[in-house]
Amino acid sequence: MKNNIHHGGNIEQVATQLNIPIEEVKDFSANINPLGFPSDLWNVLVQSFANIEVYPNPEYPELKAAIANHFNVNSDDVFVGNGASEVLDETIRAEKATDALVLAPTFGEYERLFKRVGIKVHHYQLYEKNNFSCDVQAMIEQLKAHREITIICLASPNNPTGQIIALKDLRNLVNFCNQHHRLLILDEAFIDLTVNEQESLINELEADDRVYIIRAATKFFAIPGLRLGYCITKNKKLKTLLKVQENTWSVNGIADVFGQNMFRAKKYIKLTHDWLNIQQPALYQALQAIPEIKVFPSATNFFLFKSNDLELREKLIRHRILIRQCDDYAGLGRQYYRVAVKGPQDNILLVKTLKQVLGREL
């Protein structure tokens, strides 16, 4: 793994560098819902401050019930935490393993968390010639050849490539894990931000599946400053192992109340899907029309593209636009960049500025 993981969204640094207010920086580096916080939940959030002097119930019964009801699972199938990264860390610690497999490229936190507890990380390499898609059957062959690998950690959609893994392929992998005592940790942080609402593996989970599914409220509901993540598993043994790792009061009282009500924001959820289904393909088409870059297909609210201009990020910063350079991802270099899908005006501005910076003055 490359050192110094840098996440998107560091707009304070850019604003300071340019000596401008934060609001004037167009941030395409963080994949957050551009609709912002759901306005119909403001009252719920404000009311939750009345309980700020009270410890939340460490069992989070109402929060777990709300999540369980939404996904049609049992409340004891649900675990919650301070963002998806904390829940992910707990699932990694729950299974005593020596070796794990992650994609390359993928979200750098997986490898960091594995290494932090002394687990050796192997890579399943994704290739540009295949648009970074994941060949699950080839992965299973790799796992058969490396019996020491007992945890597989995947993201669908994968970050930064935006590719999803078909449910039938995931089911084949789960069946392999069940039969060969492997564990699958599946990160679905972006599955509810996919074009045409791709289906979650949660809908197909069975009681003996050796799977933890990680989800986040952060991206969809635009609450990176609030933090709420959760995990779903139906496997009795996996639940017992995860309970040992749970931190007490890991979800603050405000996030607890938010999570209890988030799926009631039906209008916001519909508006989000309407926005994504229109703006995501429109931005893809516009990026494809820039000959100086190669943009890769994506199912979610961000795109990976390749440019020979290694200083593109810095050049765009001078235009008050922040994008994500992907040189810290295993398997990628400085010529790869990731951009989020935003509102129509911002997307048009991004494309126009890219053309200008890459030497195609209009």
C-alpha positions in Angstrom: 0.0 0.0 0.0 1.2 3.5 -0.7 1.8 5.7 2.4 0.0 8.9 3.3 -3.6 8.2 2.3 -5.3 11.5 1.5 -9.0 11.7 1.6 -11.2 14.0 -0.4 -12.9 17.0 1.0 -10.0 19.0 2.4 -11.4 22.3 1.3 -10.1 24.3 4.3 -6.5 23.8 3.1 -7.4 25.0 -0.4 -9.4 28.0 0.8 -6.4 29.0 3.0 -4.0 28.5 0.1 -6.1 30.8 -2.2 -7.0 33.1 0.7 -10.7 32.9 -0.1 -13.8 31.8 1.8 -14.5 28.1 1.9 -17.8 28.6 0.2 -16.0 29.8 -3.0 -14.3 26.4 -3.5 -16.1 24.0 -5.7 -15.4 20.6 -4.1 -15.5 17.7 -6.5 -13.1 15.7 -4.4 -15.6 14.4 -1.8 -18.5 12.2 -3.0 -21.3 13.8 -1.0 -24.9 14.3 -2.0 -25.0 17.9 -3.4 -28.6 18.3 -2.3 -27.2 18.8 1.2 -28.8 17.9 4.5 -32.5 16.8 4.2 -34.4 20.0 5.1 -37.4 18.0 6.4 -35.2 16.5 9.1 -34.0 19.8 10.6 -36.7 19.9 13.2 -35.9 16.4 14.3 -32.2 17.3 14.6 -32.9 20.5 16.6 -35.2 18.7 19.0 -32.5 16.1 19.6 -30.4 18.8 21.3 -32.8 18.6 24.3 -31.2 15.3 25.2 -27.6 16.4 24.9 -27.1 16.0 28.6 -28.3 12.4 28.6 -26.3 9.3 27.6 -27.8 7.5 24.6 -29.0 4.0 25.2 -25.9 1.9 24.4 -28.1 -0.7 22.8 -29.6 1.8 20.4 -32.9 -0.1 20.1 -34.8 2.6 18.2 -32.0 3.3 15.7 -31.5 -0.4 15.0 -35.2 -0.9 14.7 -35.5 1.9 12.1 -32.6 0.4 10.1 -33.9 -3.1 10.4 -37.4 -2.0 9.3 -36.0 -0.3 6.2 -34.1 -3.4 5.1 -36.6 -5.9 6.3 -34.2 -7.7 8.7 -34.2 -8.3 12.4 -33.0 -5.6 14.8 -30.3 -8.0 16.2 -28.9 -8.3 12.6 -28.0 -4.6 12.9 -24.8 -3.0 14.4 -24.2 0.7 14.5 -21.1 3.0 14.9 -19.5 6.4 14.5 -19.3 6.2 10.7 -18.7 3.2 8.4 -15.0 3.3 9.2 -15.5 2.5 12.9 -17.9 -0.4 12.1 -15.5 -1.7 9.4 -12.7 -1.6 12.0 -14.8 -3.7 14.4 -15.6 -6.3 11.8 -11.9 -6.6 11.0 -11.1 -7.1 14.6 -13.9 -9.6 15.2 -12.4 -12.2 12.9 -9.0 -13.4 14.0 -7.0 -13.6 10.7 -3.4 -13.5 9.5 -4.1 -12.6 5.9 -6.7 -10.6 4.0 -7.5 -9.8 0.3 -8.5 -6.3 -1.0 -8.9 -4.9 -4.4 -6.2 -2.7 -6.1 -7.2 0.0 -6.5 -9.7 0.5 -3.7 -10.4 2.6 -0.6 -7.1 2.9 1.3 -8.6 2.6 4.8 -9.2 -1.2 4.4 -5.5 -1.9 4.1 -4.6 0.6 6.8 -7.0 -1.0 9.3 -5.9 -4.6 8.5 -2.2 -3.6 8.9 -2.9 -1.8 12.1 -3.9 -5.1 13.7 -1.1 -7.1 12.1 -3.0 -8.7 9.2 -1.0 -9.2 6.0 -2.7 -7.7 3.0 -2.8 -9.3 -0.5 -4.1 -7.5 -3.6 -6.5 -8.6 -6.3 -5.4 -6.5 -9.2 -8.0 -4.6 -11.3 -7.0 -3.6 -14.8 -7.6 -0.5 -16.8 -8.1 -2.6 -20.0 -11.2 -4.1 -18.3 -12.4 -0.7 -16.9 -11.3 -1.9 -13.5 -14.1 -4.4 -13.3 -13.8 -7.3 -10.8 -13.7 -10.9 -12.1 -15.0 -12.8 -9.1 -14.3 -16.2 -10.5 -10.7 -15.3 -11.0 -10.6 -14.0 -7.5 -12.0 -17.3 -6.2 -9.1 -19.1 -8.0 -6.7 -16.8 -6.3 -8.3 -17.6 -2.9 -8.0 -21.3 -3.6 -4.3 -20.9 -4.3 -3.8 -18.9 -1.1 -5.6 -20.7 1.7 -3.9 -18.4 4.3 -6.3 -15.6 3.1 -9.4 -15.9 5.4 -10.9 -12.4 5.0 -11.9 -10.7 1.7 -12.8 -7.0 1.9 -14.6 -5.6 -1.2 -16.5 -2.5 -2.0 -19.5 -2.4 -4.4 -19.5 0.2 -5.9 -15.7 0.3 -5.6 -14.0 3.5 -4.7 -12.4 5.1 -6.8 -13.5 3.1 -9.9 -17.3 3.3 -9.4 -17.7 -0.3 -10.6 -20.3 -2.6 -9.0 -20.1 -6.4 -8.5 -23.1 -8.2 -9.9 -25.3 -9.9 -7.3 -24.9 -13.3 -8.9 -21.1 -13.0 -8.7 -21.3 -11.9 -5.0 -23.5 -14.9 -4.3 -20.9 -17.2 -5.9 -18.2 -15.6 -3.7 -20.4 -15.9 -0.5 -21.1 -19.6 -1.3 -17.3 -20.1 -1.6 -16.8 -18.3 1.8 -19.4 -20.4 3.4 -17.9 -23.6 2.2 -14.3 -22.7 2.9 -14.6 -20.8 6.2 -13.7 -17.4 4.7 -15.2 -14.1 5.7 -16.5 -11.5 3.3 -16.7 -7.9 4.4 -18.7 -6.0 1.8 -18.7 -2.2 1.9 -21.8 -0.8 0.3 -21.3 2.8 1.3 -22.2 4.0 -2.2 -24.9 1.4 -3.2 -27.8 3.8 -2.5 -26.0 6.4 -4.7 -26.1 4.2 -7.8 -27.8 5.0 -11.1 -31.1 3.2 -11.3 -30.8 2.1 -7.7 -28.7 -1.1 -7.9 -29.8 -3.8 -5.5 -28.0 -4.5 -2.2 -26.8 -7.9 -1.1 -28.7 -7.3 2.1 -31.9 -8.4 0.2 -30.3 -11.8 -0.4 -28.6 -12.5 2.9 -29.2 -15.9 4.5 -28.7 -17.0 8.1 -25.5 -19.0 7.4 -23.8 -16.5 5.1 -20.3 -15.5 6.4 -20.8 -11.9 5.5 -20.7 -8.5 7.1 -22.3 -5.7 5.0 -21.1 -2.2 5.8 -23.3 0.8 5.1 -23.0 4.5 5.6 -25.5 7.4 6.1 -22.7 9.9 5.5 -22.6 10.1 1.7 -26.3 9.8 0.9 -27.6 12.2 3.5 -24.7 14.6 3.4 -23.7 14.3 7.0 -19.9 13.8 7.1 -19.7 16.0 10.2 -22.3 14.0 12.0 -21.0 10.4 11.3 -23.3 7.3 11.2 -22.4 3.9 9.9 -24.0 0.5 10.3 -23.3 -3.2 9.6 -25.8 -6.0 8.8 -25.2 -9.7 9.2 -27.6 -12.6 9.7 -24.9 -15.1 10.8 -25.3 -15.9 14.5 -21.6 -16.6 15.1 -20.5 -13.4 13.3 -22.9 -11.5 15.5 -21.4 -12.9 18.7 -17.9 -12.1 17.5 -18.9 -8.5 16.5 -20.6 -7.8 19.8 -17.3 -8.4 21.6 -15.7 -5.6 19.5 -18.5 -3.0 19.8 -17.6 0.3 21.5 -20.1 1.6 24.1 -21.9 4.8 23.1 -20.2 4.8 19.7 -23.1 6.8 18.1 -23.7 10.2 19.7 -27.3 11.1 20.7 -27.8 13.5 17.8 -26.7 10.9 15.2 -28.9 8.4 17.0 -32.0 10.5 16.5 -31.1 11.4 13.0 -30.7 7.7 12.1 -34.0 6.8 13.6 -35.7 9.3 11.2 -33.5 9.3 8.1 -35.5 6.8 6.0 -38.6 8.9 6.6 -37.2 11.7 4.3 -39.0 10.1 1.3 -39.1 13.3 -0.8 -35.4 13.9 -0.3 -34.6 10.3 -1.2 -36.6 10.5 -4.4 -35.0 13.9 -5.3 -31.6 12.4 -4.8 -32.3 9.5 -7.1 -33.9 11.8 -9.7 -30.8 14.1 -9.5 -28.3 11.2 -9.9 -30.2 9.4 -12.7 -30.1 12.6 -14.8 -26.8 14.2 -13.8 -24.5 11.2 -13.6 -25.0 10.0 -17.3 -24.9 13.7 -18.4 -21.5 14.3 -16.7 -20.2 11.0 -18.1 -21.1 12.0 -21.6 -19.6 15.5 -21.2 -16.3 14.0 -19.8 -16.2 11.5 -22.7 -16.2 14.4 -25.1 -12.9 15.8 -23.8 -10.2 14.0 -25.9 -7.4 14.8 -23.5 -8.8 12.6 -20.8 -10.0 9.0 -20.6 -13.0 8.6 -18.3 -14.0 5.2 -17.0 -17.6 4.0 -16.7 -19.1 4.2 -13.2 -22.4 3.1 -11.6 -22.3 5.7 -8.8 -21.8 9.4 -8.1 -18.2 9.8 -9.1 -15.9 9.1 -12.0 -12.3 8.0 -12.3 -10.4 9.5 -15.3 -6.9 9.5 -16.6 -4.9 12.5 -17.8 -1.4 13.0 -18.9 -1.3 16.3 -17.1 0.1 15.4 -13.7 -0.4 18.9 -12.4 -4.1 19.0 -13.3 -5.3 19.1 -9.7 -3.1 22.1 -8.9 -4.2 23.9 -12.0 -7.8 23.4 -11.2 -7.3 24.7 -7.7 -6.2 28.0 -9.2 -9.7 28.0 -10.8 -11.2 27.3 -7.3 -12.1 23.7 -8.2 -10.9 20.8 -6.1 -10.6 17.3 -7.5 -9.1 14.1 -6.1 -5.7 13.0 -7.3 -5.5 9.2 -7.0 -1.8 8.6 -6.6 -2.2 7.1 -3.1 -4.3 4.2 -4.4 -2.5 0.9 -4.9 -2.4 0.3 -8.6 -2.9 3.9 -9.7 -0.6 6.8 -10.2 -0.6 10.6 -10.4 -2.3 10.5 -13.9 -5.5 9.3 -12.3 -8.2 11.6 -10.9 -11.6 11.2 -9.4 -14.5 13.7 -9.6 -17.8 13.7 -7.9 -21.1 14.3 -9.6 -22.7 17.6 -8.4 -25.5 19.8 -9.5 -26.0 20.7 -13.2 -24.3 24.2 -13.0 -21.3 22.9 -11.1 -20.9 19.9 -13.5 -21.0 22.3 -16.5 -18.4 24.5 -14.8 -16.1 21.5 -14.1 -16.2 20.3 -17.8 -15.7 23.9 -19.1 -12.7 24.5 -16.8 -11.2 21.1 -17.7 -11.4 21.9 -21.4 -9.8 25.3 -20.7 -7.0 24.0 -18.5 -6.3 21.1 -20.9 -5.7 23.6 -23.7 -9.1 23.6 -25.5 -10.1 27.2 -25.1 -13.7 27.6 -26.2 
